[in-house]
Amino acid sequence: MKFALSVLAIVLFCYSSNNAIAQPKAEQTVFRFKNYSLADGLCENNTYWIFQDSKGFMWFCTQTGLSRFDGLHFRNYVYDPDDSMSIRPGLVSGICEDEQHRMLVTVQGGGFNILDPVSGKFSYYLPNSGPGKALSQLTAVSLLRASDGMVYIGTYRGGLNQYNPHTNTIQVFKKDPNDKNSIASNYIEAISEDSNGILWLGSYYGGLLRFDPKTKLFEQYLIPFEKENSDRDQIVLCLVNEDDNHL
């Protein structure tokens, strides 16, 4: 989930028997908190997404850029108008890591960005990136790396984008009123994957959507209401998979 935090709190789970609070029949674990903010090197205090990569680095998506934390220091990636390979300007809405250990980043108003871990430089996929590489919309709001390695980017008004990291190409799925198997909404706010490799999408105005990556077909599940409702009530903003394969 993406929540704006006025001050970033990183939870350090530390247990100390000397500091444990004594209880009549059991000991209570003590949780210690340390706060990190702009004053400590974080690039912005409003944090929307937290991710840990395969090397243990913590990444924080903020309103003005991306921060990497190694446990001691922050390294910030912010837009530089004089550097064409800096991160694009805008709120950083999501991050994940691909098989090549590149950091894949969505930016609201800045499209789909890829950080090369060696050079520290970014490449981009924007609406004007050309055939096979054009993102459907600049406002990228949701992101998921699926179990097969494909990366899915949900956009505001641009539907769903599938990024293939092996070919560096993008396939776009947008609503087609003449095709009942097309995506039912172009506003994709949340993306989740179940144990069968099926994608579930939370949308504005389209309810809950099911996508089969193998057949490329979509199904729509409307939210039941006691009273008659319009499509504008069919809003799903967040998805969570439970262990028993319930959504």
FIFI-191100 format. One record per residue: chain; residue number from 1; residue in one letter; x, y, z of N, C-alpha, C in turn. Coordinates in nm, 3 decimals. Atoms other than C-alpha are relative to their C-alpha. Layout:
   mol   seq   type        nu        nv        nw       cau       cav       caw        cu        cv        cw
     A   NUM      A         X         Y         Z         X         Y         Z         X         Y         Z
...
***
This chain:
   mol   seq   type        nu        nv        nw       cau       cav       caw        cu        cv        cw
     A     1      M     0.083    -0.119     0.000     0.000     0.000     0.000     0.088     0.125     0.000
     A     2      K    -0.074    -0.124     0.008     0.105     0.361    -0.049    -0.062     0.100     0.096
     A     3      F     0.050    -0.096    -0.095     0.060     0.592     0.244     0.101     0.112     0.014
     A     4      A    -0.089    -0.113    -0.022     0.204     0.941     0.284     0.034     0.006     0.147
     A     5      L    -0.044    -0.008    -0.138     0.410     0.955     0.601     0.067     0.135     0.020
     A     6      S    -0.062    -0.129    -0.024     0.499     1.292     0.750     0.145    -0.018     0.042
     A     7      V    -0.137     0.033    -0.035     0.811     1.137     0.901     0.017    -0.149    -0.021
     A     8      L    -0.023     0.142     0.029     0.955     0.806     0.784     0.043    -0.072     0.126
     A     9      A    -0.040     0.081    -0.114     0.969     0.543     1.057     0.045    -0.137    -0.050
     A    10      I    -0.052     0.132     0.035     1.191     0.242     0.994     0.000    -0.083     0.127
     A    11      V     0.016     0.081    -0.119     1.106    -0.034     1.235     0.117    -0.095     0.013
     A    12      L    -0.111     0.090    -0.028     1.407    -0.205     1.384    -0.046    -0.097     0.107
     A    13      F     0.050     0.099    -0.094     1.302    -0.530     1.549     0.117    -0.048     0.085
     A    14      C    -0.111     0.033    -0.089     1.539    -0.557     1.842    -0.056    -0.055     0.130
     A    15      Y     0.044     0.059    -0.125     1.492    -0.784     2.138     0.117    -0.003     0.097
     A    16      S    -0.103     0.002    -0.102     1.690    -0.743     2.457    -0.061    -0.050     0.129
     A    17      S     0.056     0.057    -0.122     1.628    -0.957     2.759     0.017     0.093     0.118
     A    18      N    -0.022    -0.092    -0.110     1.770    -0.686     2.982    -0.104     0.110     0.004
     A    19      N     0.096    -0.109     0.008     1.514    -0.435     2.863    -0.143    -0.048    -0.014
     A    20      A     0.135     0.053     0.014     1.215    -0.665     2.829    -0.083     0.037     0.122
     A    21      I     0.089    -0.037    -0.110     0.917    -0.559     3.039    -0.051    -0.127     0.066
     A    22      A     0.038     0.122    -0.070     0.851    -0.819     3.304    -0.151    -0.010     0.012
     A    23      Q     0.141     0.031    -0.015     0.508    -0.978     3.305    -0.012    -0.116     0.099
     A    24      P     0.015     0.107    -0.099     0.366    -1.218     3.563     0.042    -0.137    -0.050
     A    25      K    -0.028     0.135     0.048     0.399    -1.528     3.343     0.074    -0.002    -0.133
     A    26      A    -0.066    -0.002     0.130     0.566    -1.411     3.021     0.076     0.130    -0.016
     A    27      E    -0.075    -0.120     0.032     0.809    -1.162     2.880    -0.058     0.065    -0.123
     A    28      Q     0.053    -0.075     0.113     0.703    -0.890     2.640     0.114     0.053    -0.084
     A    29      T    -0.104    -0.048     0.091     0.915    -0.815     2.335    -0.004     0.152    -0.011
     A    30      V    -0.011    -0.145     0.013     1.038    -0.458     2.313     0.034     0.034    -0.145
     A    31      F    -0.026    -0.046     0.137     1.020    -0.292     1.970     0.061     0.139     0.008
     A    32      R    -0.067    -0.129     0.000     1.257    -0.005     1.908    -0.023     0.069    -0.135
     A    33      F     0.022    -0.079     0.120     1.188     0.270     1.657     0.109     0.104    -0.015
     A    34      K    -0.090    -0.112     0.031     1.432     0.503     1.488    -0.058     0.074    -0.119
     A    35      N     0.060    -0.082     0.106     1.301     0.786     1.275     0.107     0.060    -0.091
     A    36      Y    -0.087    -0.063     0.098     1.467     0.904     0.955    -0.082     0.100    -0.078
     A    37      S     0.073    -0.105     0.070     1.369     1.226     0.785     0.096     0.076    -0.091
     A    38      L    -0.081    -0.085     0.087     1.499     1.498     0.556     0.131     0.039     0.066
     A    39      A    -0.120    -0.041    -0.073     1.746     1.600     0.825     0.107    -0.108     0.003
     A    40      D    -0.095     0.111    -0.001     1.907     1.254     0.812     0.049    -0.038    -0.139
     A    41      G    -0.046     0.028     0.136     1.949     1.255     0.434    -0.106    -0.053    -0.093
     A    42      L     0.111     0.042     0.087     1.614     1.125     0.307    -0.035     0.116    -0.092
     A    43      C     0.019    -0.110     0.094     1.531     1.322    -0.006    -0.131     0.076     0.020
     A    44      E     0.128    -0.068    -0.025     1.175     1.405     0.110    -0.073    -0.075     0.111
     A    45      N     0.064     0.063    -0.115     0.964     1.339     0.419    -0.127    -0.078    -0.033
     A    46      N     0.121     0.073     0.039     0.655     1.214     0.233     0.040    -0.126    -0.077
     A    47      T    -0.041     0.128     0.057     0.720     0.844     0.163    -0.122    -0.082    -0.038
     A    48      Y     0.118     0.068     0.054     0.478     0.643    -0.053     0.019    -0.150    -0.020
     A    49      W    -0.025     0.140     0.029     0.645     0.306    -0.111     0.136    -0.036     0.058
     A    50      I    -0.126     0.049    -0.057     0.918     0.102     0.064     0.030    -0.137    -0.060
     A    51      F    -0.038     0.125     0.065     1.112    -0.181    -0.100     0.141    -0.038     0.043
     A    52      Q    -0.134     0.050    -0.028     1.411    -0.399    -0.007     0.047    -0.084    -0.118
     A    53      D    -0.049     0.073     0.117     1.625    -0.525    -0.296     0.077    -0.126     0.041
     A    54      S    -0.066     0.128    -0.024     1.819    -0.852    -0.330     0.131     0.014     0.076
     A    55      K    -0.124    -0.022    -0.073     2.131    -0.696    -0.178    -0.023     0.055     0.140
     A    56      G     0.032    -0.048    -0.134     1.951    -0.572     0.130    -0.020     0.150     0.011
     A    57      F     0.022    -0.144    -0.004     1.933    -0.204     0.036    -0.150     0.030     0.014
     A    58      M     0.137    -0.047    -0.012     1.615    -0.024     0.138    -0.020     0.119    -0.093
     A    59      W     0.032    -0.106     0.095     1.449     0.200    -0.120    -0.129     0.068     0.044
     A    60      F     0.115    -0.079    -0.044     1.204     0.480    -0.039    -0.045     0.092    -0.113
     A    61      C     0.058    -0.081     0.106     0.977     0.635    -0.299    -0.065     0.122     0.063
     A    62      T     0.051    -0.123    -0.060     0.900     0.997    -0.218    -0.063     0.090    -0.105
     A    63      Q     0.068    -0.094     0.088     0.722     1.293    -0.364     0.095     0.069    -0.097
     A    64      T    -0.096    -0.073     0.085     1.041     1.440    -0.510     0.114    -0.086    -0.054
     A    65      G    -0.108     0.084     0.049     1.263     1.141    -0.584     0.008    -0.133     0.072
     A    66      L    -0.022     0.135    -0.051     1.406     0.807    -0.479     0.121     0.001     0.093
     A    67      S    -0.110     0.008    -0.095     1.624     0.734    -0.174     0.038    -0.146     0.023
     A    68      R    -0.053     0.133    -0.034     1.846     0.427    -0.118     0.073     0.009     0.133
     A    69      F    -0.057    -0.002    -0.134     1.948     0.342     0.237     0.080    -0.128     0.023
     A    70      D    -0.086     0.117    -0.023     2.240     0.111     0.327     0.010    -0.037     0.147
     A    71      G    -0.004     0.023    -0.144     2.174     0.112     0.701     0.071     0.111     0.074
     A    72      L    -0.071    -0.113    -0.061     2.396     0.413     0.762    -0.027     0.131    -0.074
     A    73      H     0.009    -0.121     0.080     2.363     0.658     0.474    -0.105    -0.013    -0.111
     A    74      F     0.094    -0.006     0.112     2.112     0.766     0.212     0.073     0.045    -0.126
     A    75      R    -0.041    -0.051     0.131     2.186     0.802    -0.157    -0.128     0.037    -0.074
     A    76      N     0.123    -0.050     0.058     1.928     1.013    -0.334     0.010     0.015    -0.152
     A    77      Y     0.013    -0.015     0.145     1.813     1.011    -0.695    -0.116     0.097    -0.024
     A    78      V     0.101    -0.103     0.024     1.629     1.331    -0.786     0.019     0.056    -0.141
     A    79      Y    -0.004    -0.056     0.135     1.548     1.505    -1.110     0.101     0.114    -0.010
     A    80      D    -0.097    -0.105     0.029     1.828     1.719    -1.252    -0.024     0.046    -0.143
     A    81      P     0.029    -0.048     0.136     1.726     1.936    -1.551     0.121     0.005    -0.091
     A    82      D    -0.122    -0.004     0.080     2.090     1.942    -1.662     0.056    -0.139    -0.029
     A    83      D    -0.045     0.138     0.022     2.121     1.561    -1.662    -0.114    -0.079    -0.064
     A    84      S     0.105     0.069     0.074     1.917     1.380    -1.927    -0.019    -0.144     0.048
     A    85      M     0.011     0.138    -0.049     1.979     1.048    -1.748    -0.027    -0.006     0.150
     A    86      S     0.047     0.002    -0.139     1.849     1.148    -1.404    -0.144    -0.049     0.001
     A    87      I     0.138     0.046    -0.011     1.516     1.021    -1.274    -0.094     0.110    -0.047
     A    88      R     0.097    -0.097     0.050     1.212     1.190    -1.430    -0.070     0.069     0.116
     A    89      P     0.065    -0.073    -0.109     1.034     1.457    -1.224    -0.140    -0.054     0.030
     A    90      G     0.133     0.044    -0.040     0.723     1.363    -1.027     0.005    -0.087     0.124
     A    91      L     0.012     0.088    -0.116     0.598     1.155    -0.737     0.038    -0.142    -0.040
     A    92      V    -0.041     0.137     0.028     0.769     0.815    -0.732    -0.102    -0.094     0.063
     A    93      S     0.117     0.076    -0.048     0.475     0.574    -0.704     0.027    -0.148     0.023
     A    94      G    -0.027     0.142    -0.018     0.641     0.229    -0.715     0.140    -0.039    -0.041
     A    95      I    -0.135     0.047     0.033     0.962     0.029    -0.737     0.004    -0.152     0.014
     A    96      C    -0.027     0.142    -0.011     1.070    -0.331    -0.799     0.137    -0.027    -0.064
     A    97      E    -0.131     0.038     0.052     1.384    -0.520    -0.910    -0.017    -0.111    -0.102
     A    98      D     0.011     0.105     0.100     1.429    -0.728    -1.224     0.115    -0.101     0.016
     A    99      E    -0.099     0.106    -0.009     1.648    -1.033    -1.289     0.143     0.052    -0.020
     A   100      Q    -0.131    -0.061     0.023     1.935    -0.806    -1.398     0.040     0.094     0.113
     A   101      H    -0.022    -0.084    -0.118     1.916    -0.627    -1.061    -0.012     0.149    -0.031
     A   102      R     0.032    -0.139     0.028     1.800    -0.309    -1.225    -0.122     0.038     0.085
     A   103      M     0.114    -0.048    -0.076     1.558    -0.097    -1.025    -0.100     0.061    -0.097
     A   104      L     0.105    -0.046     0.089     1.231    -0.042    -1.210    -0.093     0.091     0.079
     A   105      V     0.066    -0.105    -0.078     1.049     0.272    -1.104    -0.113     0.064    -0.081
     A   106      T     0.108    -0.076     0.063     0.713     0.431    -1.184    -0.007     0.138     0.062
     A   107      V     0.007    -0.138    -0.045     0.674     0.806    -1.162    -0.129     0.062    -0.053
     A   108      Q     0.123    -0.066     0.042     0.345     0.995    -1.168     0.037     0.128    -0.075
     A   109      G    -0.039    -0.112     0.084     0.397     1.234    -1.457     0.136    -0.020    -0.064
     A   110      G    -0.134     0.025     0.052     0.735     1.080    -1.537     0.018    -0.135    -0.066
     A   111      G    -0.006     0.127     0.072     0.649     0.742    -1.689     0.069    -0.113     0.076
     A   112      F    -0.066     0.120    -0.051     0.846     0.420    -1.639     0.150     0.021    -0.012
     A   113      N    -0.143    -0.027    -0.005     1.211     0.463    -1.532     0.077    -0.125     0.041
     A   114      I    -0.084     0.115    -0.035     1.491     0.203    -1.512     0.137     0.051     0.042
     A   115      L    -0.129    -0.043    -0.054     1.798     0.258    -1.294     0.103    -0.110    -0.021
     A   116      D    -0.113     0.090     0.015     2.125     0.092    -1.398     0.082     0.005     0.129
     A   117      P    -0.069    -0.004    -0.130     2.290    -0.011    -1.067     0.149     0.030    -0.010
     A   118      V    -0.143    -0.023     0.018     2.641     0.018    -1.211     0.029     0.147    -0.029
     A   119      S    -0.025    -0.139     0.040     2.625     0.359    -1.378    -0.074     0.101     0.086
     A   120      G     0.081    -0.094    -0.076     2.360     0.510    -1.153    -0.085     0.089    -0.088
     A   121      K     0.075    -0.080     0.095     2.187     0.642    -1.464    -0.136    -0.066    -0.031
     A   122      F     0.135     0.047     0.032     1.823     0.613    -1.570    -0.025     0.000    -0.150
     A   123      S     0.059    -0.003     0.134     1.659     0.521    -1.897    -0.151     0.005     0.019
     A   124      Y     0.142    -0.025    -0.017     1.292     0.587    -1.967    -0.084    -0.065    -0.109
     A   125      Y     0.104     0.039     0.096     0.979     0.461    -2.134    -0.112     0.101     0.017
     A   126      L     0.096    -0.108    -0.002     0.750     0.748    -2.220    -0.098    -0.018    -0.117
     A   127      P     0.094     0.014     0.112     0.450     0.792    -2.454     0.061     0.025    -0.137
     A   128      N    -0.062    -0.031     0.129     0.683     0.923    -2.725     0.128    -0.081    -0.024
     A   129      S    -0.124     0.079     0.010     0.947     0.647    -2.692     0.010    -0.082    -0.127
     A   130      G    -0.007     0.071     0.128     0.860     0.493    -3.029    -0.070    -0.134     0.002
     A   131      P     0.071     0.127     0.011     0.701     0.169    -3.155     0.059    -0.109     0.089
     A   132      G    -0.043     0.109    -0.086     0.716    -0.118    -2.907     0.063     0.042     0.131
     A   133      K    -0.063    -0.050    -0.121     0.864     0.105    -2.638    -0.079     0.115     0.064
     A   134      A     0.077    -0.114    -0.048     0.594     0.366    -2.583    -0.092    -0.040     0.114
     A   135      L     0.093     0.017    -0.111     0.423     0.376    -2.245    -0.131     0.068    -0.038
     A   136      S     0.130    -0.052     0.045     0.051     0.440    -2.282    -0.034     0.136     0.061
     A   137      Q     0.034    -0.124    -0.068     0.041     0.730    -2.035     0.113     0.039     0.094
     A   138      L    -0.109    -0.046    -0.087     0.289     0.946    -1.839    -0.027    -0.028     0.147
     A   139      T     0.033     0.016    -0.141     0.101     0.903    -1.510    -0.008    -0.148     0.034
     A   140      A    -0.010     0.141    -0.039     0.216     0.560    -1.390    -0.024    -0.010     0.150
     A   141      V     0.041    -0.002    -0.141     0.048     0.478    -1.059     0.014    -0.133     0.073
     A   142      S    -0.013     0.129    -0.066     0.094     0.104    -0.992     0.101    -0.086    -0.075
     A   143      L    -0.111     0.076     0.057     0.367    -0.154    -1.051     0.006    -0.139     0.064
     A   144      L    -0.019     0.136    -0.050     0.421    -0.530    -1.021     0.094    -0.077    -0.091
     A   145      R    -0.080     0.097     0.074     0.692    -0.773    -1.125    -0.062    -0.137     0.026
     A   146      A     0.069     0.129    -0.014     0.514    -1.104    -1.190     0.101    -0.114     0.016
     A   147      S    -0.085     0.116    -0.026     0.650    -1.451    -1.114     0.075    -0.046    -0.125
     A   148      D    -0.068     0.037     0.125     0.742    -1.503    -1.483     0.100     0.104    -0.046
     A   149      G    -0.097    -0.103     0.033     0.958    -1.191    -1.483    -0.057     0.119    -0.073
     A   150      M     0.063    -0.113     0.067     0.716    -0.972    -1.676    -0.035     0.110     0.103
     A   151      V     0.027    -0.113    -0.088     0.657    -0.626    -1.531    -0.125     0.072    -0.049
     A   152      Y     0.127    -0.064     0.036     0.315    -0.461    -1.524    -0.009     0.138     0.063
     A   153      I     0.010    -0.139    -0.042     0.255    -0.088    -1.502    -0.143     0.047    -0.021
     A   154      G     0.135    -0.055     0.010    -0.087     0.051    -1.425     0.006     0.151    -0.012
     A   155      T    -0.005    -0.145     0.024    -0.162     0.402    -1.544    -0.136     0.064     0.025
     A   156      Y     0.121    -0.080    -0.012    -0.416     0.677    -1.502    -0.044     0.041    -0.140
     A   157      R     0.060    -0.025     0.131    -0.627     0.685    -1.821     0.066    -0.076    -0.115
     A   158      G    -0.071     0.069     0.109    -0.379     0.467    -2.016    -0.006    -0.151     0.007
     A   159      G     0.012     0.144    -0.010    -0.478     0.117    -1.908     0.121    -0.068     0.062
     A   160      L    -0.108     0.083    -0.054    -0.224    -0.158    -1.836     0.111    -0.016    -0.102
     A   161      N    -0.117     0.020     0.085     0.128    -0.185    -1.977     0.078    -0.121     0.048
     A   162      Q    -0.084     0.115    -0.033     0.333    -0.506    -1.988     0.140     0.025    -0.056
     A   163      Y    -0.139    -0.019     0.041     0.711    -0.459    -1.996     0.074    -0.133     0.003
     A   164      N    -0.080     0.122     0.011     0.927    -0.747    -2.118     0.147     0.037     0.019
     A   165      P    -0.139    -0.040    -0.025     1.275    -0.708    -1.961     0.101    -0.069    -0.089
     A   166      H    -0.093     0.072     0.089     1.428    -0.957    -2.206     0.010     0.068    -0.137
     A   167      T     0.001    -0.067     0.130     1.327    -0.765    -2.518    -0.006     0.152     0.013
     A   168      N     0.015    -0.144    -0.026     1.287    -0.421    -2.356    -0.111     0.062    -0.084
     A   169      T     0.116    -0.050     0.075     0.949    -0.380    -2.521    -0.122     0.009     0.091
     A   170      I     0.122    -0.022    -0.077     0.608    -0.272    -2.397    -0.122    -0.035    -0.085
     A   171      Q     0.129     0.028     0.062     0.264    -0.408    -2.483    -0.107     0.070     0.082
     A   172      V     0.101    -0.081    -0.068    -0.036    -0.190    -2.401    -0.136    -0.068    -0.011
     A   173      F     0.137     0.052    -0.004    -0.383    -0.308    -2.297    -0.093     0.115     0.042
     A   174      K     0.094    -0.110    -0.029    -0.655    -0.042    -2.320    -0.143    -0.044    -0.026
     A   175      K     0.142     0.034     0.012    -1.030    -0.049    -2.300    -0.047     0.016    -0.145
     A   176      D     0.059    -0.003     0.133    -1.207    -0.133    -2.626    -0.149    -0.029     0.017
     A   177      P     0.145     0.021    -0.021    -1.586    -0.083    -2.607    -0.061    -0.106    -0.091
     A   178      N     0.051     0.102     0.094    -1.628    -0.325    -2.898     0.053    -0.141     0.031
     A   179      D    -0.057     0.129    -0.035    -1.436    -0.608    -2.727    -0.029    -0.029     0.147
     A   180      K     0.039     0.030    -0.137    -1.593    -0.763    -2.415     0.113    -0.064     0.080
     A   181      N    -0.114     0.062    -0.069    -1.263    -0.940    -2.335     0.116     0.097     0.022
     A   182      S    -0.105    -0.099    -0.023    -1.061    -0.618    -2.327    -0.009     0.050     0.144
     A   183      I    -0.002    -0.055    -0.135    -0.970    -0.438    -2.006    -0.120     0.095     0.017
     A   184      A     0.125    -0.074    -0.018    -1.283    -0.276    -1.856     0.021     0.142     0.048
     A   185      S    -0.030    -0.136    -0.046    -1.110     0.038    -1.725     0.141     0.037    -0.038
     A   186      N    -0.135    -0.049     0.031    -0.812     0.250    -1.825     0.068     0.064     0.121
     A   187      Y    -0.054    -0.058    -0.124    -0.755     0.361    -1.464     0.039    -0.116     0.093
     A   188      I    -0.045     0.118    -0.074    -0.545     0.086    -1.299     0.079     0.046     0.123
     A   189      E    -0.056    -0.054    -0.125    -0.473     0.170    -0.935     0.081    -0.103     0.078
     A   190      A    -0.070     0.104    -0.077    -0.352    -0.166    -0.796     0.015    -0.126    -0.084
     A   191      I    -0.027     0.124     0.074    -0.199    -0.490    -0.932     0.049    -0.105     0.098
     A   192      S    -0.043     0.111    -0.085    -0.163    -0.827    -0.759     0.002    -0.128    -0.084
     A   193      E    -0.010     0.128     0.070    -0.074    -1.182    -0.868    -0.034    -0.113     0.096
     A   194      D     0.032     0.114    -0.086    -0.220    -1.505    -0.731     0.096    -0.116    -0.026
     A   195      S    -0.093     0.113     0.009    -0.049    -1.845    -0.695    -0.006    -0.072    -0.135
     A   196      N     0.013     0.061     0.133    -0.170    -1.949    -1.043     0.053     0.089    -0.111
     A   197      G    -0.055    -0.090     0.101    -0.001    -1.658    -1.217    -0.103     0.092    -0.063
     A   198      I     0.104    -0.089     0.049    -0.329    -1.473    -1.273     0.016     0.137     0.066
     A   199      L    -0.009    -0.136    -0.053    -0.320    -1.095    -1.233    -0.139     0.050     0.037
     A   200      W     0.123    -0.064    -0.044    -0.586    -0.907    -1.041     0.028     0.150     0.008
     A   201      L    -0.019    -0.144     0.012    -0.631    -0.536    -1.102    -0.111     0.074     0.074
     A   202      G     0.096    -0.091    -0.062    -0.798    -0.274    -0.887    -0.011     0.124    -0.086
     A   203      S     0.017    -0.110     0.096    -0.947     0.003    -1.099    -0.098     0.104     0.050
     A   204      Y     0.105    -0.100    -0.009    -1.141     0.323    -1.101    -0.104    -0.031    -0.108
     A   205      Y     0.116     0.010     0.091    -1.487     0.281    -1.260    -0.017    -0.138    -0.065
     A   206      G     0.013     0.132     0.061    -1.426    -0.084    -1.356    -0.006    -0.113     0.099
     A   207      G     0.003     0.102    -0.102    -1.428    -0.267    -1.024     0.127    -0.083     0.003
     A   208      L    -0.112     0.094    -0.006    -1.205    -0.574    -0.989     0.014    -0.070    -0.136
     A   209      L    -0.025     0.058     0.131    -1.042    -0.709    -1.306     0.096    -0.118     0.012
     A   210      R    -0.086     0.119     0.006    -0.887    -1.049    -1.378     0.068    -0.005    -0.136
     A   211      F    -0.075     0.006     0.125    -0.612    -1.084    -1.640     0.082    -0.127    -0.004
     A   212      D    -0.077     0.121     0.022    -0.471    -1.409    -1.775     0.114     0.033    -0.097
     A   213      P    -0.111    -0.036     0.088    -0.121    -1.336    -1.915     0.019    -0.096    -0.117
     A   214      K    -0.018     0.097     0.108    -0.131    -1.654    -2.127    -0.098     0.024    -0.114
     A   215      T     0.102    -0.021     0.104    -0.456    -1.583    -2.311    -0.017     0.146    -0.036
     A   216      K     0.014    -0.145     0.019    -0.435    -1.201    -2.280    -0.145     0.046     0.011
     A   217      L     0.141    -0.034    -0.014    -0.803    -1.197    -2.183    -0.029     0.055     0.140
     A   218      F     0.040    -0.063    -0.126    -0.968    -0.987    -1.913    -0.142    -0.042     0.038
     A   219      E     0.135     0.019    -0.053    -1.271    -1.054    -1.692    -0.026     0.108     0.103
     A   220      Q     0.038    -0.105    -0.093    -1.461    -0.799    -1.487    -0.088    -0.055     0.111
     A   221      Y     0.081     0.037    -0.116    -1.601    -0.850    -1.137    -0.049     0.128     0.065
     A   222      L     0.057    -0.122    -0.055    -1.838    -0.578    -1.022    -0.028    -0.015     0.149
     A   223      I     0.028    -0.002    -0.143    -1.881    -0.481    -0.660    -0.151     0.001     0.020
     A   224      P     0.145     0.000    -0.021    -2.233    -0.574    -0.542    -0.043     0.108     0.099
     A   225      F     0.056    -0.102    -0.087    -2.434    -0.289    -0.393    -0.148    -0.030     0.023
     A   226      E     0.142     0.021    -0.028    -2.774    -0.304    -0.225    -0.087     0.090    -0.087
     A   227      K     0.073    -0.093     0.083    -2.883     0.002    -0.418     0.064     0.007    -0.138
     A   228      E    -0.051    -0.013     0.137    -2.846     0.067    -0.788     0.116     0.098    -0.003
     A   229      N    -0.120    -0.085     0.004    -2.506     0.212    -0.864     0.045     0.019    -0.143
     A   230      S    -0.057    -0.027     0.132    -2.319     0.357    -1.156     0.142    -0.052    -0.006
     A   231      D    -0.139     0.045     0.016    -1.979     0.263    -1.296     0.095     0.081     0.086
     A   232      R    -0.089    -0.086    -0.077    -1.830     0.553    -1.100     0.012    -0.046     0.145
     A   233      D    -0.011     0.057    -0.134    -1.893     0.357    -0.777     0.090    -0.124     0.002
     A   234      Q    -0.080     0.122     0.010    -1.686     0.060    -0.901     0.149     0.035     0.013
     A   235      I    -0.137    -0.045    -0.026    -1.357     0.164    -0.737     0.070    -0.099     0.093
     A   236      V    -0.084     0.087    -0.082    -1.089    -0.074    -0.605     0.140     0.061     0.003
     A   237      L    -0.126    -0.073    -0.011    -0.778     0.101    -0.471     0.116    -0.084     0.050
     A   238      C    -0.108     0.080    -0.058    -0.582    -0.177    -0.300    -0.038    -0.148    -0.003
     A   239      L     0.022     0.146     0.003    -0.543    -0.557    -0.326     0.102    -0.069     0.089
     A   240      V    -0.090     0.080    -0.085    -0.396    -0.808    -0.078    -0.034    -0.147    -0.019
     A   241      N     0.017     0.145     0.011    -0.346    -1.181    -0.136     0.020    -0.067     0.135
     A   242      E    -0.014     0.075    -0.123    -0.404    -1.409     0.163     0.065    -0.135    -0.030
     A   243      D    -0.071     0.127     0.016    -0.218    -1.737     0.222    -0.088    -0.110    -0.056
     A   244      D     0.090     0.105     0.046    -0.527    -1.944     0.145    -0.056     0.029    -0.140
     A   245      N     0.035    -0.033     0.137    -0.545    -1.797    -0.206    -0.129     0.080    -0.012
     A   246      H     0.111    -0.093     0.005    -0.816    -1.550    -0.116     0.055     0.140    -0.024
     A   247      L    -0.040    -0.137     0.032    -0.801    -1.193    -0.243    -0.080     0.096     0.084
***
